[in-house]
Amino acid sequence: MNFLDEIRKNKKEFVKEICELIKIPSVLEESPHSKDAPFGKPIRESLDYVLNLGKKMGFITKNVGNVSGHIEYGEGSEIIGVLCHVDVVPADGKWKYPPFSATIEKDKIYGRGAQDDKGPTICSLFALKMIKDLNIKLNKKVRLIIGTDEETAWRGISKYLQEEQMPSIGFSPDAEFPLIYGEKGILTFDLVADNVDKKLKKVVAGKRYNVVPDYAYVIHEDDLEKEYVEYLKEKNKKGRVDTNKLEMFGKSAHAMMPEAGENAAIELCKFLSEYTNNQLVKFINDKLQDSRCHDMNLNYTDEEMGDLTMNLGILEINENKSKLGLNFRYPIHFDSKNFVAEFEKQAVQYGLKLEFKEDKAPHFIDKNSKLVQTLHQSYIKYTGDDKTPIKTIGGGTYARAIKNAVAFGILFPGETELAHQTDEYISIEKAMLASAIIAQAIVDLGKADET
């Protein structure tokens, strides 16, 4: 059976559903007192949209606490989990097209969530639809599991796994092909202090720990317009002056690859460090310019998983308080507790207090396992690519929510990674190919006696 031929028969509907899901602005809106939409109405709308679409296709569906759900096919005691999410990070920055317009240009669908993770969600659902329409029998049950706050605290998937059976195997189409068999640990904490410089009225940058901020601004009591214009020219940086409001423009990127972006907060603090006594600004300038922590002598690398990385995701300074939000991605064999202790020692020297947020351990699957080999062969079948190596990444996907799961797709080798960046898009042709590969993978896993 050629699943690529099958998905092309449904191309019009396939494209339409990706577009309709992208159009829903499902950025987190904390609504703790709402049982119907605890993460905001747009996220609930996105969850309902996918579940209702699955129901129209003839699948069994289930809403779990209005924060997660699944679409089910087949029977069996074992469950294959295909883990997706419908929430997205904020669509900041200047976009070629409105980020929730789902504009189609040539072969591309532009919009927030096109790659991460609405496009992959629809790819996975249509993969399941092809299997069902072709009446392919499996010896395992398949569940397309949908989360709703993957970009923040994972409360949706946590709620789901508390109430539903844990899949025995699975994958998350939220990364790259051929396959990701390891994900770095994720460490997050804040640094806080009083604002000792009352002339520094306000500094703002970033909204999420896992996004490189592409915009930052400061409101300063002193007139620094001339100095700032000279700084921008000397450093060849993009910025703007509006009286005592100084703006810095950078480039957003995913926190797992901070070097792919330009951190506007760090660049602004490099300028401000000459004109303020704020110790948080001084610390950023002295210690946090390098994403590998070389400035603190806390750099670390692993042969298989690569470097420790640091992202300055949030900076908030007002007349009273200063707060900095940091996100680290670390490889296996890394002592995160000792790292935090050593980091805190240096921060204390600047009068800063460390407030711990979370520490998710690395996720690692044997590359020679049946699961990895089965998925890899499904990819090779439809691409003929047996040269591109499987690898590990700094990102964190829902694969780590299940003991025996990996990230599988949907970006292909050579495609541009645009998750959390402006002008995010998905290629229609590549999306159909990904859907075919996912369908093949589900069939191969569903018919395998051992995984």
Phi, psi and omega in degrees: 000131179257102183290336178293321175297321182293316182291330179292334176294335182249023187303314184300312179293320180301310180296318181301316184289325174299315181297314182297322179289320178298326184295342179277118185281071191275058173272142183305130171231102184300120179224068188298339181267001180257115176285331182284324184214070183296340178251015179103153183297320180298321178293318177297322179297320179295317178299311180298322182299313182291318180296318179293324177295318176298321179294319178298329180281355176097014180269159169283131180233157178211130173266128180248100174065019181061017179232358179193178178178178176214159174239125193242143175220139173087184183224165178137159180282331178272148180239130169267122179259127172248108193257120182232174174214153184245000173277157180225161174281161179303149183260064181280172177087178180268121182255150175296319175231156177308133190294343178243027179266341184052050181287134178257123174232117184055243184263005189248140171253116181267140175159154177294127181098355182303316177265327192226089008217027184284317175303309177300327178297313179292323175303316182291320179294318178291331174298317179293322179297318179298318179298317180293313183297329179272000177057042178278123182270135178241160176260012176226155175276143178244132176232122169276108185262130187243121176256167188228356172218047178297329182283355181233267192249001177062027181291329180296309181291328177296316177298318181299312184287343173286328187255338185243161180295136178290126175301145179280332176216166177176182176204159178239118180278063189227030181207247188221157165269156005290322184183147177245113183260359178210142178232137181295159172291157181235118182241131182225133172206164178252155166242130183229155178193168171284151175273105184278348181253101184288345175288337178274093189285318186198136171226131182223133173201136172076154178233339184228144179294330187262022178227133173289121182290130181261004180212138176212151175214157177228141170247116185240143182293325180280156176275104182247018186301311182298314181297322183290318178298320178294321179297314180300319180292316182295319184268357181057049180248158179262129179200182182208149180241131176226089186056245181264012175257117180252126184247143178236135178246134178234218179216128181284157177196166176287144181299339180288342178226065184300334180292344178282348180247183173233112188281107182296327181294315180296316181296320179294320180291331175299320176289312186295334185302337179277350189232016182212155173259007180296121188287335177292318176297317179298318181297317179299314181294320184279325194240342192240020179284337182256125184289351180257007175066024176295326182297340179253003185057035179242017179293151182207144176218153180233141185300324185268326186249356174085207190274152160293135177234152180233136174235125170275105188261329185222134174224122180223117177230127172236192186293344183245320189234156174232137180219137178230129180252123184241142180230126182242145174241120187233148183277175176296160181069012180264133181270091185293326180294316178294323178300313180300317180298316180291322178297316182297322179303317181286324179294322180299327179297341177258009181077022182260147178250134180267129177242110185289140179248298181197161177215107177260122183294156176299153178246128188214126179242139178303124182294345179262006182292160178300320180300308182298314182294322179295313179296318181299319180293328176296319177296312183299322182303321185264351182242337186071007183268100175249015182258322182293124183286149168287159189206184174246161182222171176268351180284164177239116180248173178296349178304326182286353177283344181240139184300317185246073181211156180223168171271134189218098181084183008250000177287142180261158177307131180094344177284152181279128176280115183237013177301131178073010180246168175288159178056036174299138179209165174231139176281130181295315181297317181290326178295319177294321177297318178298319179298320178295318180295318179297318178300315178298319180296317179297316179297315182295321177289322183288340180256351180286136179285328182231144181229000000 
